[in-house]
Amino acid sequence: MRMRSGGPAMAAPEESLRRRKVGNAGAEPGSPPGPGPGCDPTGCSARLRAGTFWLTRIVLLRALAFIYCIHLGLIKIRGDQCWRDLTCMDFHYETQPVPNPAAYFLHQSPWWVHRFETLSNHFLELVVPFFIFLGRRMCILHGALQILFQVVLIISGNLSFLNWLTMVPSVACFDDATLGFLFPSGPGGLKDRVLKLQEEAARGARPPLRYGCMVRRAVHMALGILVAWLSVPVVINLLSPTQIMNTSFNPLRIVNTYGAFGSITKERTEVILQGTASPNASTPDAVWEDYEFKCKPGDPGRRPCLISPYHHRLDWLMWFAAFQTYEHNEWIIHLAGRLLANDAMAVSLLALNPFEDRAPPRWVRGEHYRYKFSRPGGQHAAAGKWWVRKRIGPYFPPLSLRDLEDYFRSREWPYPELE
């Protein structure tokens, strides 16, 4: 069928082409609509959009660069020699709070791989955060690298919600053009409305400044000033040679310092809780049975677990308790008292209660062990053991409910009742 030049059949393709050119000025054909003049459904001015643009990057700097660059990168550089000589990854996979199966194999990597991993960590924490000030493409690269970094951390260990939450602010590095594929493109959709706004801007039409836009502008300015003011002691702390991590500087805890793994433990120790039904805990024939936690190392033959993004808080706390003493962690004695009573809530936090469906133990004790990954192909690995452990000594002595009565009452803890 023939069509007349300039007829209705030709108008639609020409209009479509014109709209594509307007909506994607400077972009390749077929790419999602990008930000441009007038691309503001709220009617805010171009100056306000520019101010919001930079305010967003300042907030990103505070949320990302300060977290990564300052409170992670610099604390590491200042905190432990192994971050400076690039040897921290020789230990991290084995000594991190709750290793997963990937950590077992990553620990066996050649030395040069561990050096590259440590150097890459410094680059991602000390350099990449500043990409947000180097233009659109570098800002997008920053967000992509930070998300990739967190994914690698999730794969290499059970740091759980820490990594997943850190991905959230990185999403702000991706603009409308990058995320356009996520939105509907049909008539009346978000892309269609943005294209119409861009067409109006190309014709010189300026939307009126609305009341809501002015309110938002005032809120943005107030937020920026508040964050800047509250960040002053944070920056002073940063410049101090005695830099403190994980500290809040105001009662509302709006801004604070953060730092993880400023120092790396060079060996892994674990507290193993044991119970016995023997009337006398000191006799050689007393049979001690191990309690197993849901994810932390215990039985050397149990495969490391994968729980991310879930978080076993008790397993995490046991990691801290292992390189301190029970005097620093009185809660572990509280836990022992609960186990002596077969307390349902306490044993629900464990993977194995050896006294399930039995009378509760008469004694509970804590034993201190040193753990190392078995070597693939070695004797222990051939026997099905993921870990090799060696007893260091007692962590806390055998305790009975009667021994703990005064201890509980002096701390105003509810005295455990036998189930």
FENZI-V688023 format. One record per helix or strand of 3 or more residues. SS is the DSSP state (a for helix, b for strand). FROM is the first residue (numbers start at 1). TO is the last residue. If there is no record, write none. Layout:
BEGIN
SS/FROM/TO + SS/FROM/TO
END
This chain:
BEGIN
a/8/23 + a/46/79 + a/81/84 + a/89/95 + a/101/106 + a/111/126 + a/128/133 + a/136/156 + a/161/173 + a/176/182 + a/190/202 + a/211/230 + a/232/239 + b/268/276 + a/313/322 + a/326/328 + a/331/340 + a/344/347 + b/350/352 + b/363/373 + a/379/382 + b/387/399 + a/401/410
END
